[in-house]
Amino acid sequence: MSETVPTSSADDTTGLSETTLGELRDIAARYPEARSGLLPMLHLVQSTQGRVTPEGIEACAGILDISAADVSGVATFYTMYKRRPVGDYHVGVCTNTLCAVLGGDAIFERLKDHLGVGNDETTDDVDGQRSITLEHVECNAACDYAPVMMVNWEFMDNMTPQSATQLVDDLREGKEVRSTRGPRIATWREVERVLAGFPDDRVDEGPGAGPASLVGLTIARQRGWSAPSDADRRALGGSPESATEAVEQADTSRAESETKQEEGHADG
């Protein structure tokens, strides 16, 4: 069951600056339907307040002219939106099947012991060290680099309990850490601002993909393969050119499927 989110009065936005409120309005104005801006708006709230707060919910609701319950329903559905404050770095350890059997479970247990926290808990501030929020997460879609961790949603590949321990120590000490396939690791609040749609000019830092992800492309180049042209896709019944054509294609496919099912029942 989703956590009940407390709400406050409609004008309770004391935790949000006028600058942030203006940026929330700017995000909403990007979309033909303002409500489509809710996800990045919630990321912006987290970038300034460290979590989705009651006043952040009310601010988004007021700008989008929807209820606080509507905003709360979205904020509690997606796991990237946090109900409790997140530390300087959010460290996620994949414990889904492949990562788990290749060492993800061992990494998570080592980090819990090393940091002295449990799942979805944050280390205490000690002697100026950066804080870490630890969480076990579901599949990060990087199975070719298992076991995988993420720091503020950036990949750290082929991890071990030893390298994971060194990673969090470096983060806490404020050392520069780079993603395996991405940029220098920014703080969680900085990354949340990027997810809200405000670039940090790090998009081109680091490789976009590693060797394991590019094997298929390498084979295709060696064998002279290429993607089918638009004309070829249309001839095969793919890539509709308009919304109307897409609907017609879907209706045709559904009718053909139902016909085959009926014929199968008749034959039986």
C-alpha positions as CSV (number, residue, x, y, z in Angstrom):
1,M,0.0,0.0,0.0
2,S,1.3,3.5,-0.9
3,E,2.4,5.7,1.9
4,T,-0.1,8.4,2.9
5,V,1.3,11.8,2.1
6,P,0.4,14.7,4.3
7,T,-0.8,17.8,2.6
8,S,-0.8,21.4,3.7
9,S,-2.8,24.5,2.8
10,A,-2.7,25.7,-0.8
11,D,-0.4,28.6,0.0
12,D,2.0,26.6,2.1
13,T,5.1,26.9,-0.2
14,T,7.4,28.5,2.4
15,G,10.1,25.9,1.6
16,L,10.2,26.9,-2.1
17,S,11.9,30.1,-3.2
18,E,10.3,32.4,-5.8
19,T,13.0,31.3,-8.2
20,T,12.0,27.7,-7.8
21,L,8.3,28.5,-8.1
22,G,9.1,30.4,-11.3
23,E,11.0,27.4,-12.7
24,L,8.1,25.1,-11.8
25,R,5.9,27.3,-13.9
26,D,8.4,27.4,-16.7
27,I,8.5,23.6,-16.8
28,A,4.7,23.4,-17.0
29,A,4.7,25.9,-19.8
30,R,6.9,23.6,-21.9
31,Y,4.0,21.2,-22.6
32,P,0.8,21.5,-24.7
33,E,-0.9,19.9,-21.7
34,A,0.6,21.5,-18.6
35,R,0.0,18.3,-16.5
36,S,2.6,16.5,-18.6
37,G,5.2,18.5,-16.8
38,L,4.5,17.0,-13.4
39,L,7.4,14.4,-13.5
40,P,10.2,17.0,-14.1
41,M,8.5,19.4,-11.7
42,L,8.7,16.8,-8.9
43,H,12.4,16.3,-9.8
44,L,12.9,20.0,-9.4
45,V,11.2,19.9,-6.0
46,Q,13.6,17.2,-4.9
47,S,16.6,19.2,-6.2
48,T,15.8,22.0,-3.9
49,Q,14.3,20.2,-0.9
50,G,15.9,16.8,-1.0
51,R,12.7,15.0,-1.3
52,V,9.1,15.4,-2.4
53,T,7.7,17.6,0.4
54,P,4.1,18.5,1.2
55,E,4.7,22.1,0.1
56,G,6.2,20.8,-3.1
57,I,3.1,18.7,-3.7
58,E,0.9,21.7,-3.1
59,A,3.0,24.0,-5.3
60,C,2.8,21.5,-8.2
61,A,-0.9,21.0,-7.7
62,G,-1.6,24.8,-7.7
63,I,0.4,25.4,-10.9
64,L,-1.1,22.6,-12.8
65,D,-4.6,23.2,-11.4
66,I,-5.0,19.6,-10.2
67,S,-5.5,18.2,-6.7
68,A,-2.8,17.5,-4.2
69,A,-4.0,13.9,-4.2
70,D,-3.3,13.6,-8.0
71,V,0.2,14.9,-7.4
72,S,0.7,12.6,-4.4
73,G,-0.5,9.6,-6.4
74,V,2.3,10.2,-9.0
75,A,4.9,10.9,-6.4
76,T,4.2,7.7,-4.5
77,F,4.0,5.5,-7.7
78,Y,7.5,6.1,-9.0
79,T,10.4,5.0,-6.9
80,M,12.7,7.8,-8.1
81,Y,10.6,10.2,-6.0
82,K,11.5,10.0,-2.3
83,R,9.4,10.6,0.8
84,R,12.4,10.9,3.1
85,P,15.5,13.1,2.6
86,V,18.2,11.6,0.4
87,G,21.9,12.1,1.2
88,D,24.5,13.7,-1.0
89,Y,24.7,10.5,-3.0
90,H,22.1,7.9,-3.7
91,V,23.8,4.5,-4.1
92,G,21.6,1.8,-5.6
93,V,22.7,-1.8,-5.8
94,C,20.9,-4.0,-8.3
95,T,19.6,-7.2,-6.5
96,N,17.6,-8.5,-9.4
97,T,18.3,-12.1,-10.5
98,L,21.4,-11.8,-12.7
99,C,23.1,-9.2,-10.6
100,A,22.2,-11.0,-7.4
101,V,23.7,-14.3,-8.5
102,L,26.8,-12.7,-9.8
103,G,27.4,-10.8,-6.5
104,G,24.8,-8.1,-6.1
105,D,23.5,-9.6,-2.9
106,A,27.0,-9.8,-1.4
107,I,27.7,-6.2,-2.4
108,F,24.5,-5.0,-0.8
109,E,25.2,-6.9,2.4
110,R,28.8,-5.6,2.5
111,L,27.7,-2.0,2.0
112,K,25.0,-2.2,4.7
113,D,27.6,-3.4,7.2
114,H,30.3,-1.0,6.0
115,L,28.0,2.1,6.1
116,G,26.0,1.0,9.1
117,V,22.6,1.5,7.4
118,G,19.8,-0.6,6.1
119,N,17.8,-0.4,2.9
120,D,16.6,3.1,2.1
121,E,18.5,4.6,5.0
122,T,21.1,7.4,5.0
123,T,24.4,7.7,6.8
124,D,24.9,10.3,9.5
125,D,27.0,13.3,8.8
126,V,30.4,12.6,10.4
127,D,33.4,15.0,10.4
128,G,32.2,16.8,7.2
129,Q,31.9,13.5,5.2
130,R,29.3,13.4,2.4
131,S,26.2,11.4,3.2
132,I,25.1,8.2,1.4
133,T,21.6,6.8,1.0
134,L,21.7,3.1,0.3
135,E,19.0,1.3,-1.6
136,H,18.6,-2.1,-3.3
137,V,17.0,-1.5,-6.7
138,E,15.4,-3.6,-9.4
139,C,16.9,-4.2,-12.8
140,N,19.0,-1.3,-14.2
141,A,18.9,-2.7,-17.7
142,A,22.6,-3.3,-17.7
143,C,22.8,-7.0,-17.4
144,D,25.8,-7.2,-19.7
145,Y,27.8,-5.5,-16.9
146,A,26.4,-7.3,-13.9
147,P,26.7,-6.9,-11.0
148,V,25.8,-3.2,-11.5
149,M,25.4,-0.3,-9.1
150,M,24.2,3.2,-9.7
151,V,25.3,6.4,-8.1
152,N,22.7,9.1,-8.6
153,W,21.4,7.2,-11.6
154,E,24.8,6.8,-13.2
155,F,26.2,3.4,-14.0
156,M,29.0,1.7,-12.1
157,D,29.7,-1.6,-13.8
158,N,31.2,-5.0,-12.9
159,M,31.3,-4.2,-9.2
160,T,32.6,-6.4,-6.4
161,P,32.2,-6.0,-2.6
162,Q,35.7,-4.5,-2.5
163,S,35.3,-2.0,-5.3
164,A,31.8,-1.0,-3.9
165,T,33.4,-0.3,-0.5
166,Q,36.1,1.8,-2.1
167,L,33.5,3.6,-4.2
168,V,31.4,4.8,-1.2
169,D,34.5,5.7,0.7
170,D,35.6,7.9,-2.1
171,L,32.2,9.5,-2.3
172,R,32.1,10.2,1.4
173,E,35.5,11.8,1.3
174,G,34.5,14.1,-1.6
175,K,36.9,12.6,-4.1
176,E,36.0,12.8,-7.8
177,V,34.3,9.7,-9.0
178,R,33.4,9.0,-12.6
179,S,30.7,6.7,-13.9
180,T,31.8,3.7,-15.9
181,R,29.8,4.8,-18.9
182,G,29.1,8.4,-18.1
183,P,30.2,11.7,-16.5
184,R,31.7,12.8,-13.3
185,I,29.3,12.0,-10.5
186,A,27.4,15.0,-9.4
187,T,25.4,15.3,-6.1
188,W,21.9,13.9,-5.9
189,R,20.3,17.3,-5.8
190,E,22.4,18.5,-8.8
191,V,21.3,15.4,-10.8
192,E,17.7,16.0,-9.8
193,R,17.9,19.4,-11.4
194,V,19.2,17.9,-14.6
195,L,16.2,15.4,-14.6
196,A,14.0,18.5,-14.2
197,G,15.3,19.7,-17.6
198,F,18.2,22.0,-16.6
199,P,21.4,20.7,-18.2
200,D,24.7,20.6,-16.4
201,D,26.9,20.4,-19.5
202,R,28.2,17.0,-18.6
203,V,26.2,15.1,-21.2
204,D,29.2,14.4,-23.4
205,E,31.6,13.3,-20.6
206,G,32.6,9.7,-20.7
207,P,31.6,7.0,-23.2
208,G,27.9,6.5,-24.0
209,A,28.2,2.7,-24.3
210,G,30.7,0.0,-23.4
211,P,32.1,-2.8,-25.5
212,A,29.5,-5.4,-24.4
213,S,26.7,-3.1,-25.5
214,L,28.2,-2.6,-28.9
215,V,28.8,-6.3,-29.9
216,G,25.7,-6.4,-32.1
217,L,26.6,-3.2,-33.8
218,T,30.2,-4.5,-34.5
219,I,28.8,-7.8,-36.0
220,A,26.4,-5.8,-38.2
221,R,29.2,-3.7,-39.5
222,Q,31.4,-6.7,-40.2
223,R,28.6,-8.4,-42.2
224,G,27.4,-5.3,-43.9
225,W,24.0,-5.3,-42.3
226,S,21.9,-2.1,-42.0
227,A,18.5,-1.2,-40.7
228,P,15.6,-1.4,-43.2
229,S,14.6,1.8,-44.9
230,D,11.3,3.5,-44.2
231,A,9.9,2.2,-47.4
232,D,10.9,-1.4,-46.5
233,R,9.3,-1.0,-43.1
234,R,6.1,0.2,-44.6
235,A,6.1,-2.6,-47.1
236,L,6.3,-5.0,-44.1
237,G,3.5,-3.3,-42.3
238,G,5.6,-1.3,-39.9
239,S,6.3,2.4,-39.2
240,P,2.9,4.0,-39.8
241,E,3.2,7.5,-41.2
242,S,0.3,9.0,-39.2
243,A,-1.8,8.4,-36.2
244,T,-4.7,7.4,-38.4
245,E,-2.5,4.9,-40.2
246,A,-1.3,3.5,-36.8
247,V,-4.9,3.0,-35.6
248,E,-5.8,1.3,-38.9
249,Q,-2.8,-0.9,-38.7
250,A,-3.6,-1.9,-35.1
251,D,-7.3,-2.6,-36.0
252,T,-6.2,-4.8,-38.9
253,S,-3.7,-6.7,-36.8
254,R,-6.3,-7.3,-34.1
255,A,-8.9,-8.5,-36.6
256,E,-6.4,-10.9,-38.2
257,S,-5.5,-12.3,-34.7
258,E,-9.2,-12.8,-33.8
259,T,-9.9,-14.5,-37.1
260,K,-7.0,-16.9,-36.5
261,Q,-8.3,-17.7,-33.1
262,E,-11.8,-18.3,-34.4
263,E,-10.4,-20.6,-37.1
264,G,-8.4,-22.5,-34.5
265,H,-11.5,-23.1,-32.4
266,A,-13.4,-24.2,-35.4
267,D,-10.7,-26.7,-36.4
268,G,-10.6,-28.0,-32.8
